[in-house]
Amino acid sequence: MDSSELFEMINKLPPDSRKEVEALVDALSNQGGKVKAPREFGSLKGFITYIADDFDAPAGRF
């Protein structure tokens, strides 16, 4: 696919999708091709499955 075909495909998109493409291109050009997904609140829910009963107890000696 050459750049003219890509340009035509982008022009056919609705305006909100064009904004997403623009953001993706900006992210790719600024990060050298590495795109990180945005963190979502609560994404680690269920990750910690056990906490010891004495978690808040003083540690004692180090």
N, CA, C and O atoms as a Tinker XYZ file with bonds, in Angstrom:
   248  protein
     1  N      0.860000   -1.165000    0.000000    73     2
     2  CA     0.000000    0.000000    0.000000    64     1     3
     3  C      0.908000    1.231000    0.000000    63     2     4     5
     4  O      1.814000    1.359000    0.823000    81     3
     5  N      0.645000    2.108000   -0.925000    73     3     6
     6  CA     1.437000    3.328000   -0.953000    64     5     7
     7  C      0.711000    4.440000   -0.203000    63     6     8     9
     8  O     -0.433000    4.280000    0.221000    81     7
     9  N      1.388000    5.551000   -0.051000    73     7    10
    10  CA     0.848000    6.630000    0.782000    64     9    11
    11  C     -0.430000    7.235000    0.216000    63    10    12    13
    12  O     -1.275000    7.703000    0.979000    81    11
    13  N     -0.591000    7.234000   -1.111000    73    11    14
    14  CA    -1.818000    7.805000   -1.680000    64    13    15
    15  C     -3.035000    6.948000   -1.331000    63    14    16    17
    16  O     -4.114000    7.478000   -1.069000    81    15
    17  N     -2.861000    5.622000   -1.326000    73    15    18
    18  CA    -3.970000    4.739000   -0.944000    64    17    19
    19  C     -4.318000    4.914000    0.528000    63    18    20    21
    20  O     -5.489000    4.925000    0.909000    81    19
    21  N     -3.293000    5.047000    1.336000    73    19    22
    22  CA    -3.518000    5.265000    2.765000    64    21    23
    23  C     -4.232000    6.585000    3.000000    63    22    24    25
    24  O     -5.147000    6.665000    3.820000    81    23
    25  N     -3.817000    7.614000    2.284000    73    23    26
    26  CA    -4.444000    8.925000    2.402000    64    25    27
    27  C     -5.921000    8.857000    2.017000    63    26    28    29
    28  O     -6.762000    9.462000    2.681000    81    27
    29  N     -6.239000    8.128000    0.954000    73    27    30
    30  CA    -7.637000    7.976000    0.538000    64    29    31
    31  C     -8.460000    7.253000    1.603000    63    30    32    33
    32  O     -9.599000    7.630000    1.878000    81    31
    33  N     -7.875000    6.209000    2.201000    73    31    34
    34  CA    -8.589000    5.462000    3.242000    64    33    35
    35  C     -8.873000    6.350000    4.451000    63    34    36    37
    36  O     -9.960000    6.295000    5.025000    81    35
    37  N     -7.900000    7.163000    4.833000    73    35    38
    38  CA    -8.086000    8.052000    5.978000    64    37    39
    39  C     -9.150000    9.091000    5.673000    63    38    40    41
    40  O     -9.954000    9.424000    6.544000    81    39
    41  N     -9.169000    9.602000    4.468000    73    39    42
    42  CA   -10.169000   10.611000    4.094000    64    41    43
    43  C    -11.585000   10.060000    4.088000    63    42    44    45
    44  O    -12.538000   10.825000    4.235000    81    43
    45  N    -11.745000    8.764000    3.923000    73    43    46
    46  CA   -13.072000    8.152000    3.936000    64    45    47
    47  C    -13.614000    7.940000    5.348000    63    46    48    49
    48  O    -14.805000    7.682000    5.527000    81    47
    49  N    -12.738000    8.047000    6.354000    73    47    50
    50  CA   -13.154000    7.838000    7.736000    64    49    51
    51  C    -13.976000    9.010000    8.254000    63    50    52    53
    52  O    -13.821000   10.139000    7.788000    81    51
    53  N    -14.862000    8.735000    9.233000    73    51    54
    54  CA   -15.581000    9.835000    9.886000    64    53    55
    55  C    -14.598000   10.675000   10.714000    63    54    56    57
    56  O    -13.535000   10.186000   11.096000    81    55
    57  N    -14.955000   11.943000   10.992000    73    55    58
    58  CA   -14.033000   12.848000   11.689000    64    57    59
    59  C    -13.494000   12.320000   13.018000    63    58    60    61
    60  O    -12.318000   12.519000   13.321000    81    59
    61  N    -14.326000   11.652000   13.814000    73    59    62
    62  CA   -13.833000   11.155000   15.108000    64    61    63
    63  C    -12.793000   10.046000   14.923000    63    62    64    65
    64  O    -11.851000    9.938000   15.708000    81    63
    65  N    -12.963000    9.237000   13.898000    73    63    66
    66  CA   -11.971000    8.195000   13.616000    64    65    67
    67  C    -10.674000    8.801000   13.094000    63    66    68    69
    68  O     -9.591000    8.283000   13.367000    81    67
    69  N    -10.778000    9.883000   12.352000    73    67    70
    70  CA    -9.568000   10.568000   11.866000    64    69    71
    71  C     -8.747000   11.092000   13.036000    63    70    72    73
    72  O     -7.517000   11.060000   13.004000    81    71
    73  N     -9.433000   11.577000   14.071000    73    71    74
    74  CA    -8.723000   12.055000   15.265000    64    73    75
    75  C     -7.957000   10.905000   15.921000    63    74    76    77
    76  O     -6.833000   11.090000   16.387000    81    75
    77  N     -8.564000    9.724000   15.956000    73    75    78
    78  CA    -7.893000    8.564000   16.537000    64    77    79
    79  C     -6.662000    8.174000   15.716000    63    78    80    81
    80  O     -5.616000    7.837000   16.271000    81    79
    81  N     -6.799000    8.224000   14.393000    73    79    82
    82  CA    -5.663000    7.919000   13.521000    64    81    83
    83  C     -4.550000    8.943000   13.740000    63    82    84    85
    84  O     -3.373000    8.588000   13.800000    81    83
    85  N     -4.927000   10.202000   13.856000    73    83    86
    86  CA    -3.943000   11.258000   14.093000    64    85    87
    87  C     -3.200000   11.030000   15.413000    63    86    88    89
    88  O     -1.981000   11.188000   15.486000    81    87
    89  N     -3.945000   10.659000   16.445000    73    87    90
    90  CA    -3.326000   10.400000   17.751000    64    89    91
    91  C     -2.386000    9.198000   17.670000    63    90    92    93
    92  O     -1.312000    9.210000   18.273000    81    91
    93  N     -2.777000    8.176000   16.939000    73    91    94
    94  CA    -1.934000    6.997000   16.784000    64    93    95
    95  C     -0.647000    7.329000   16.037000    63    94    96    97
    96  O      0.434000    6.890000   16.429000    81    95
    97  N     -0.763000    8.101000   14.966000    73    95    98
    98  CA     0.418000    8.495000   14.198000    64    97    99
    99  C      1.343000    9.348000   15.059000    63    98   100   101
   100  O      2.562000    9.176000   15.014000    81    99
   101  N      0.780000   10.265000   15.841000    73    99   102
   102  CA     1.602000   11.076000   16.747000    64   101   103
   103  C      2.331000   10.198000   17.756000    63   102   104   105
   104  O      3.520000   10.387000   18.010000    81   103
   105  N      1.614000    9.242000   18.325000    73   103   106
   106  CA     2.223000    8.359000   19.318000    64   105   107
   107  C      3.339000    7.522000   18.694000    63   106   108   109
   108  O      4.399000    7.340000   19.293000    81   107
   109  N      3.093000    7.021000   17.499000    73   107   110
   110  CA     4.112000    6.214000   16.828000    64   109   111
   111  C      5.353000    7.025000   16.493000    63   110   112   113
   112  O      6.475000    6.537000   16.633000    81   111
   113  N      5.160000    8.243000   16.056000    73   111   114
   114  CA     6.315000    9.057000   15.677000    64   113   115
   115  C      7.079000    9.564000   16.899000    63   114   116   117
   116  O      8.291000    9.762000   16.823000    81   115
   117  N      6.398000    9.776000   18.013000    73   115   118
   118  CA     7.057000   10.282000   19.212000    64   117   119
   119  C      7.732000    9.200000   20.031000    63   118   120   121
   120  O      8.654000    9.492000   20.791000    81   119
   121  N      7.295000    7.956000   19.894000    73   119   122
   122  CA     7.825000    6.884000   20.733000    64   121   123
   123  C      8.638000    5.874000   19.937000    63   122   124   125
   124  O      8.937000    4.790000   20.438000    81   123
   125  N      8.988000    6.206000   18.740000    73   123   126
   126  CA     9.783000    5.278000   17.949000    64   125   127
   127  C      9.046000    3.997000   17.613000    63   126   128   129
   128  O      9.678000    2.952000   17.458000    81   127
   129  N      7.736000    4.046000   17.498000    73   127   130
   130  CA     6.951000    2.874000   17.135000    64   129   131
   131  C      6.392000    2.098000   18.301000    63   130   132   133
   132  O      5.653000    1.135000   18.096000    81   131
   133  N      6.717000    2.483000   19.513000    73   131   134
   134  CA     6.211000    1.767000   20.685000    64   133   135
   135  C      5.006000    2.512000   21.233000    63   134   136   137
   136  O      5.121000    3.650000   21.688000    81   135
   137  N      3.853000    1.864000   21.187000    73   135   138
   138  CA     2.618000    2.478000   21.670000    64   137   139
   139  C      2.213000    1.802000   22.962000    63   138   140   141
   140  O      2.071000    0.580000   23.007000    81   139
   141  N      2.028000    2.577000   24.004000    73   139   142
   142  CA     1.573000    2.038000   25.279000    64   141   143
   143  C      0.071000    2.258000   25.398000    63   142   144   145
   144  O     -0.443000    3.331000   25.083000    81   143
   145  N     -0.604000    1.247000   25.847000    73   143   146
   146  CA    -2.030000    1.385000   26.085000    64   145   147
   147  C     -2.233000    2.239000   27.329000    63   146   148   149
   148  O     -1.479000    2.115000   28.294000    81   147
   149  N     -3.235000    3.096000   27.316000    73   147   150
   150  CA    -3.479000    3.909000   28.504000    64   149   151
   151  C     -3.902000    3.032000   29.681000    63   150   152   153
   152  O     -4.618000    2.046000   29.511000    81   151
   153  N     -3.455000    3.402000   30.857000    73   151   154
   154  CA    -3.835000    2.653000   32.054000    64   153   155
   155  C     -5.278000    2.953000   32.411000    63   154   156   157
   156  O     -5.741000    4.088000   32.299000    81   155
   157  N     -5.967000    1.937000   32.835000    73   155   158
   158  CA    -7.363000    2.111000   33.227000    64   157   159
   159  C     -7.494000    1.888000   34.725000    63   158   160   161
   160  O     -6.856000    1.000000   35.289000    81   159
   161  N     -8.324000    2.701000   35.360000    73   159   162
   162  CA    -8.578000    2.563000   36.779000    64   161   163
   163  C     -9.174000    1.188000   37.051000    63   162   164   165
   164  O    -10.122000    0.767000   36.388000    81   163
   165  N     -8.616000    0.504000   38.018000    73   163   166
   166  CA    -9.127000   -0.803000   38.405000    64   165   167
   167  C     -8.584000   -1.947000   37.581000    63   166   168   169
   168  O     -9.085000   -3.065000   37.692000    81   167
   169  N     -7.567000   -1.707000   36.751000    73   167   170
   170  CA    -7.069000   -2.770000   35.887000    64   169   171
   171  C     -6.357000   -3.887000   36.657000    63   170   172   173
   172  O     -6.202000   -4.988000   36.128000    81   171
   173  N     -5.924000   -3.629000   37.889000    73   171   174
   174  CA    -5.269000   -4.665000   38.696000    64   173   175
   175  C     -6.220000   -5.312000   39.697000    63   174   176   177
   176  O     -5.782000   -6.028000   40.598000    81   175
   177  N     -7.514000   -5.066000   39.544000    73   175   178
   178  CA    -8.489000   -5.649000   40.450000    64   177   179
   179  C     -8.368000   -7.170000   40.408000    63   178   180   181
   180  O     -8.374000   -7.776000   39.336000    81   179
   181  N     -8.259000   -7.774000   41.587000    73   179   182
   182  CA    -8.113000   -9.211000   41.688000    64   181   183
   183  C     -6.672000   -9.686000   41.582000    63   182   184   185
   184  O     -6.412000  -10.883000   41.700000    81   183
   185  N     -5.733000   -8.779000   41.362000    73   183   186
   186  CA    -4.319000   -9.148000   41.227000    64   185   187
   187  C     -3.736000   -9.595000   42.556000    63   186   188   189
   188  O     -2.996000  -10.578000   42.603000    81   187
   189  N     -4.058000   -8.887000   43.645000    73   187   190
   190  CA    -3.593000   -9.270000   44.974000    64   189   191
   191  C     -4.672000  -10.148000   45.588000    63   190   192   193
   192  O     -5.788000   -9.697000   45.849000    81   191
   193  N     -4.323000  -11.400000   45.811000    73   191   194
   194  CA    -5.325000  -12.343000   46.307000    64   193   195
   195  C     -5.129000  -12.701000   47.771000    63   194   196   197
   196  O     -6.010000  -13.309000   48.379000    81   195
   197  N     -3.971000  -12.330000   48.358000    73   195   198
   198  CA    -3.715000  -12.670000   49.747000    64   197   199
   199  C     -2.889000  -11.578000   50.403000    63   198   200   201
   200  O     -1.908000  -11.098000   49.834000    81   199
   201  N     -3.295000  -11.190000   51.603000    73   199   202
   202  CA    -2.523000  -10.272000   52.442000    64   201   203
   203  C     -2.457000  -10.914000   53.822000    63   202   204   205
   204  O     -3.479000  -11.308000   54.383000    81   203
   205  N     -1.253000  -11.015000   54.359000    73   203   206
   206  CA    -1.065000  -11.646000   55.660000    64   205   207
   207  C     -1.822000  -10.887000   56.745000    63   206   208   209
   208  O     -1.999000   -9.672000   56.658000    81   207
   209  N     -2.271000  -11.626000   57.779000    73   207   210
   210  CA    -3.003000  -11.017000   58.881000    64   209   211
   211  C     -2.162000   -9.979000   59.609000    63   210   212   213
   212  O     -2.703000   -8.997000   60.118000    81   211
   213  N     -0.848000  -10.178000   59.668000    73   211   214
   214  CA     0.028000   -9.239000   60.374000    64   213   215
   215  C      0.688000   -8.238000   59.421000    63   214   216   217
   216  O      1.789000   -7.760000   59.694000    81   215
   217  N      0.040000   -7.928000   58.335000    73   215   218
   218  CA     0.596000   -7.007000   57.341000    64   217   219
   219  C      0.980000   -5.662000   57.928000    63   218   220   221
   220  O      2.031000   -5.119000   57.588000    81   219
   221  N      0.145000   -5.114000   58.807000    73   219   222
   222  CA     0.403000   -3.807000   59.413000    64   221   223
   223  C      1.275000   -3.873000   60.672000    63   222   224   225
   224  O      1.584000   -2.836000   61.259000    81   223
   225  N      1.663000   -5.044000   61.082000    73   223   226
   226  CA     2.472000   -5.203000   62.291000    64   225   227
   227  C      3.871000   -4.617000   62.064000    63   226   228   229
   228  O      4.381000   -4.625000   60.944000    81   227
   229  N      4.492000   -4.101000   63.154000    73   227   230
   230  CA     5.849000   -3.582000   63.016000    64   229   231
   231  C      6.791000   -4.669000   62.510000    63   230   232   233
   232  O      6.650000   -5.840000   62.861000    81   231
   233  N      7.736000   -4.277000   61.696000    73   231   234
   234  CA     8.616000   -5.236000   61.043000    64   233   235
   235  C      9.639000   -5.844000   61.989000    63   234   236   237
   236  O     10.165000   -6.923000   61.718000    81   235
   237  N      9.926000   -5.169000   63.091000    73   235   238
   238  CA    10.924000   -5.700000   64.019000    64   237   239
   239  C     12.319000   -5.337000   63.548000    63   238   240   241
   240  O     12.578000   -4.191000   63.181000    81   239
   241  N     13.201000   -6.290000   63.558000    73   239   242
   242  CA    14.582000   -6.025000   63.173000    64   241   243
   243  C     14.742000   -6.096000   61.656000    63   242   244   245
   244  O     14.048000   -6.844000   60.967000    81   243
   245  N     15.666000   -5.303000   61.171000    73   243   246
   246  CA    15.946000   -5.322000   59.736000    64   245   247
   247  C     17.204000   -6.052000   59.462000    63   246   248
   248  O     17.607000   -6.174000   58.305000    81   247
